[in-house]
Amino acid sequence: MGIKVNLEKCIGCSICVRSCGTNAIQIIDKKAIIDLSKCTMCGSCVEACKKYQAISIEKDTSSTIDITQYKNIAVFIEQREGVINGVSYEMLGEGRKLADQLGEKLYAILPGHNMQKTAEELVKYGADKVFYIDGETLSNFQDDTYCKIITDFINKEKPAVFLAGATAIGRSFIPKVAARVYAGLVADCTKLDIDTDKRLLLGTRPAFGGNLMATIVCPHHRPQMATVRHKVMKAAVRDDKRAGEVIETKIPNVVSFERTKIVDIVKDIETTVNIAEADIIVSGGRGIGNAENFKIIRELAEVLGGAVGASRAAVDNGWIPYSHQVGQTGKTVCPKLYVACGISGSVQHMAGMQSSDFIIAINKDPNADVFQIANLGIVGDLNEVIPALTKAFKENR
Amino acid sequence: MNIVVCIKQVPGTTQVKINPETGTLIRDGVEAVVNPFDEYAIEEALRIRERVGGTVKVVTMGPPQADSILRGAIAMGADEGFLISDRAFAGSDTWATSYALSNGIKTLGKVDLVICGKQAIDGDTAQVGPGISEMLDIPYVAWVRKVEEVSETSIKVERLMEEGYDVVEMPLPGLITVVKEINTPRMASLKGKMKAKTAKINLIDAKSMPVDPAKLGLKGSPTQVLRSFVPERKSGGEKISGDVSVLVNKIHSTIQDLGVIK
C-alpha cells in the first residue's frame, strides 16, 4: 500500500508538481520525489501523470466483510407530508435500470404514516418489493429515527446498492447510515453505471464546484451507497401491469429512537415551485437594482410556470430569502430552462446552474462572464426586455 | 460550554485553473485557505461562547502545514488549536476522515457542542459532519441557519430545508453543521493575530487516539476514486443585441421551441 513513482517512466516534466495541492512533490535530478509527510494521497498527481503513468497508488485489497451476501438494489423513498418527492421516482427509474442490468430485484423502502395506498403505487413505478414502515413518529423526517429504520433494513435485507435523493433530507441522514454500517457513500451523483463484470456501482459526481468530475467505486464494502442529484435521472413511468409485493411493518408510538425534537416547520419559499425541483427557473441578480424591481422576475417566473432563483448578491442585499439562492453557497439546480437576469456569472453562481439543459442570459454588459455558458445571450436592458417578455407570454404562450 | 469546531484546509477554489494540455487541475500557486463554510462554524462557536461562556477548540485533520488555518481561527478568537496529523491518515475518504476526527475529538475531554461547516468546497460531499456525529454517538442537526436558543444542556436551531426551515431542539452534547446564512464571520483583530503567531498547536497523531489501525487512511476507506476528469465546458451559444422587440421575439420563440412550458 502506498504511493510510488516509477523512476523509469518519470521524465521530470513537473506536471505533477503543479497538480499537487499540498506541495508534496519536488523534481530532483529530473525525477519526481514525493514527500510522504506532506502527501495526502488525494490522487491528483496520478491523474496529472496520465500520459506517462509514472505515479501509482496501490491499495491493500483485503476485505473484512463477505460481499457475496449482498444482493439487489434498494432505493429510499422520501416523503414530506405524505407526498413522495419527485427525486424518488427518478431513483425508482434509475434503480430499475441498474437492477435489470444486474438481473436483480428492486426494493423500495418508505418510512411514513398512513401511506399504504402510496406504498402499493410504488410497485407500479417499478419496485419488486416495497418495504413500508408505518408509524406516527415517521410522518416527519428526523435523523435518528430515519437512520435507525434504514440501518435495520440494510442489516436485514442486505442490498448490494442503496440509493437516495441528494435532498436536504437525504444528504442529512444517509451519511449517518453509511457511517454506521461502514459503507462507502458517493455524494450527489450525476451519473450511475454498473460495471457488469465486477458487479460494481460506478458513481460519477462533481467536485470543486463542478470543475472536476470523479467516478467513484466501493469494491470491498456493502451496500454501495449513493445520493443522487435531482433532475438528472429519468423518472420511472407508471405501469399498471407491474406486479410486486408490499411488506408493511408497524412501529409502535411508544418506541422512539429520536434525540432531537421538531418544534415547528416553517415554509418561507415565495412560490409554490421549489427551485430544486423546478423545470424552469428565472433568476435575478445584482442588475435588478433593488428589492421592489425583483417583481419583474417573479412575474416572468409566474407566467412561465417556473420558480424564482437569485444570485448571492440579490440575497445578500435582502431582496429575496436565502431559500432562493442558486450557487455554491446556495442550491445547485439543473432545470430544463434557466433564465439568468442581471447576473454577471461569478464562478460560484455558475457552479450552481451550469448543468441546466438550456441557459438564457439577459445582461446589459456584453462582456459578462455568464455569456460564456449561455445557450442564448441577450445583450440588453432587463428593465425593458423582461416586462415585454412577460407580456408576450401572457398574450401568446 | 466546551465547543469544538472542525475545519479543513482547501485550495482557494475560485483560482482553480485547468491545464489545457493535460486537462487536470493546476493547483500551482493556489493559496491554501480555510474552507469558507468553516468560517461560519468558527464565528458561530465564538458567538455561542459570548452568549453562555466556555472555550472554543478548533480541530483540523491534514498535513503539518494545515496548522496555518488553526492559527487563523485562533486569530479570530478561538482558544486552542489541534492538528490531527499522521502518515496513517493519508488517503482517507469521508468515512475514514470521520473516524479519525471523531477519535481525535475523543481525546479533548468533555465536549458539549461540535460545529462543522455544511461541506468543504473541494470535495463538496457534506458527509464528514454527520459521520462524526454518528461515530461520537451524539445527536445532530444539519444545515443550521440560526441558533435560536442555547444553554449548557440544549440548543434550539433552525434547519434549512428546500422550502423553508424546521425549528429543531437538541439536547447536548450534540453536533450541528452550519450554512452561510447563519452569520457574517468577523475579521481577525491585530491582537488576535499576535496571539495566533505564538500559539502552541497541539498535535494529535494516530498513536494518541483509541483507533483500529485497519480503519485509517486509504486502507480504511470504503470508496476509491476510479478516475477523474474535467467536464465538458458549456460553450456560449448565440449572443444577440438590438431592439427590445427583436430580443423579446427571439427569447419567446426560443422558449416555445424548447417545449418546456406546461
Interface residues (C-beta under 8 A of the other chain):
Chain A: M1 I15 V17 R18 S19 C20 G21 T22 N23 A24 L36 S37 K38 C39 T40 M41 C42 G43 S44 E47 A48 K50 K51 I57 K59 D60 T64 D143 D144 C147 T167 A168 I169 R171 S172 F173 P175 K176 A178 A179 R180 Y182 A183 G184 L185 V186 A187 D188 L202 P206 A207 F208 G209 G210 N211 L212 M213 A214 T215 I216 V217 C218 P219 H220 H221 R259 T260 K261 I262 V263 D264 I265 V266 K267 D268 I269 N274 I275 A276 E277 D279 I280 L304 G305 Y322 S323 Q328 T329 G330 K331 K336 L337 V347 Q348 Q354 F358 I359 I360 I362 P366 F371 Q372 I373 A374 N375 L376 G377 I378 V379 G380 D381 E384 V385 A388 L389 A392 F393 N396 R397
Chain B: P11 T13 T14 V16 I18 N19 T22 T24 L25 I26 R27 D28 V30 A32 P36 F37 G62 P63 P64 Q65 R87 A90 G91 S92 D93 T94 W95 S98 I121 D122 G123 D124 T125 A126 Q127 V128 G129 P130 G131 S133 E134 M135 P139 Y140 V141 A142 W143 R145 K156 E158 R159 L160 M161 E162 E163 G164 Y165 D166 V167 V168 E169 M170 P171 G174 V179 K180 E181 A214 G217 L218 K219 S221 P222 T223 Q224 V225 L226 R227 S228 F229 V230 P231 R233 K234 S235 G236 G237 E238 K239 I240 S241 G242 V244 S245 L247 V248 N249 K250 I251 H252 T254 I255 Q256 L258 V260 I261 K262
